[in-house]
């Protein structure tokens, strides 16, 4: 009550003889209140589990007349209601109201309102009931920490609180940290003339951002326990019914633990432990899975387990790498009615424990493993929930034997392994390197299609032979698959007794990603080099025969490095090959041969080490160079863009310093009637245009240095964001809200179109270089953009426009494709 009183003109007084009053009771079950004043003695019920600050505030606001935020008339622009997941008797809480029922008071939709439901509220199956249409809402909906500033504005508006008539209201408290580790606060302009508040938006609200502290954002609180000591936390969490999940944590196991198979960390009926202090074991209920994947004691590891019940597929990711696949508990449903988290006679440390009601995407798992920042919080259970519960209710924790406080702050955990494993093969002295099959696990008897991929860096010390084999997948008295080099330059490929000289060259002493696909029906064979298809041919229109005895052979005369050998019994689509090429950490493991398994069966005089991912060691291959001011220098892109309701434009650029106003244009997309349908220009202070409406970012890039730039737009709220070098530098709202960009226009690189396909002005022509221009028809996640900004070749291909599309465009004037000197 005090929080409401401090921010509004409402005062709560103890009832004496008043006719209408609120009666607080605990007689019934649940947390509920009547909406607005309805009867003299109006009940507000707070049962066990409801006696928390923001829950009480939520019910009081119902009593004073507030609906749930997700029932606003405009809610469909901001959230999606998943009706099939909602309990039938609770669906009325999600009904959208009309303007006659809810007065929105010209205030923006508030994801952070204390009146907004969380993503799992009243779920009947553990699946989400509400999904924000913009990623900024993911971290906010369902918060029960404070009244938002918009909540205060609406209370004051409804109850005609006069407040100050000039100047600014006081700043609100800061909200929770978002995906960028940024927290926001708000204040309201009380001036009748909004020109006196230049930083306020059209609703009179000014936003202030601040970087979250390391403790707020990075989740470095850690539980440290000792031998033969157990911990138990009982949490008041919503009921969950899960048919799929992801369970992740950072874990450092001490060598003081007992050497037998046991559960170490348990959340309800899922658990994780070690077998003989070595390999990871995993339980769902009473079903155990021995992953046979080992960890290093006294070292931090990031562990993620995924499971889904349709086929019982289970996967283990260790330090961001897929290390094991299994099947368990098919058709099972995990039902969590209470929440008990146990550390059972466990010696070690635990951090950043999270549970999701979905199987996370592989790039999300990789991101969490390479950076311990707690950017991805669990939907079902988050580490922040656990830390907050411990701090608020320490009496819930039962320790035996008694011990000192177990929570501590530590340096951010990082994996013990450094990204990936590489085999160095230098000076072998005539030895042949073999990887033999695991016992009792033969490959398929034959294959009618396959994909073979690997990373190689061939040394210039390899023999000067007309042909050498780099790697063979061989079987006695059966077909072979092999990759080699002709004259130390062009790639050779064998399938059975047929040889293909691809004519595609590699650079010695440089990392390259090579994939070969083959299908027996027509013999279609394709070669991919560094994520791009370079050659096709037809060969061997019959199946490949494989016997039970096989081996991977790297002949003695090969000198260089090899990593991530994988073989699939299918033709991978180009999108997957591109993904593997961009992120080398086994994001997609082979179905017939897996690199992680091959490493465990090494034989020979090889040298094995941990090293940086090959894909991160590459340099950009080429740039587009615009050498001068001219109306004749540009690229006309042939690929047509579709209509879009959201988009992301990314590129690397370097522009010289200009003293005058710099309206030089990087990307111009025009359609009949709208010259600036999509436009990115003005390196002095980047301008981003949608549908001829302009947003000035005040971000400068004309300093003579390379910069990675991404601009995003979503029409649901007109929200725009500008990222420079992986960091969000500007954010805007209401740019062409509800707009849909038009399809099949003219896309020009390096000139601004004042009419479709022309109308160029010399002073608006681009001077400098660009590379990795890509466009997506969605708003990319911040972690995706941050990952792409690390190197000049790490941009994933765009969904509606790729860098290859730009390079394949029609070049005019003196535009040139030149070797890249791009450096972040």
Secondary structure, 3 states (H helix, E strand, C coil): CHHHHHHCCCCCCCCCCCCCEEEEECCCCCEEECCCCCCCEEEEEECCCCCCHHHHHHHHHHHCCCCCHHHCCCHHHCEEECHHHECHHHHHHHCCCCCCCCCCCCCCCCCCCCCCCCCCCCECCCCCCEEECCHHHCCCCCCCCCCCHHHHHHHHHHCCCCCCCCCECCCCCCCCCCCCCEEEEEEEECCCCHHHCCCCCCCCEEEEEEECCHHHHCCCEEEEECCCCEEEEEECCCCEEECEEEEEEEEEECCCCCCCCEEEEEECCEEEEEECCCEEEEEECCEEEEEEEECCCCCEEEEEEEEECCCCEEEEEECCEEEEEEECCCCCCEEECCEEEEECCCCEEEEEEEEECCCCCHHHHHHHHHCCCCCCCCCCECHHHHHHHHHHCHHHCEEECCCCCCEEECCCCCCCCCCEEEEEECCCCCCCEEEECCCCCCCCCEECEEEEEEEEEECCCCCCCCEEEEEEEEECCCCCEEEEEECCCEEEEEECCEEEEEEEECCCCCCEEEEEEEECCCCEEEEEECCEEEEEEECCCCCEECCCCEEEEECCCCCEEEEEEEEECCCCCHHHHHHHHHCCCCCCCCCCECHHHHHCCEECCCEEEEECCHHHCCCCCEEEEECCCCCCCEEEECCCCCCECEEEEEEEEEECCCCCCCCCEEEEEEECCEEEEEEEECCCCCEEEECCEEEECCCCCCCCCEEEEEEEEECCCCEEEEEECCEEEEEECCCCCCCCECCCCEEEECCCCCECCECCCHHHCCCEEEEEEEEECCCCCHHHHHHHCCCCCCCCCCCCECHHHHHCCEEECCCEEEECCCCC
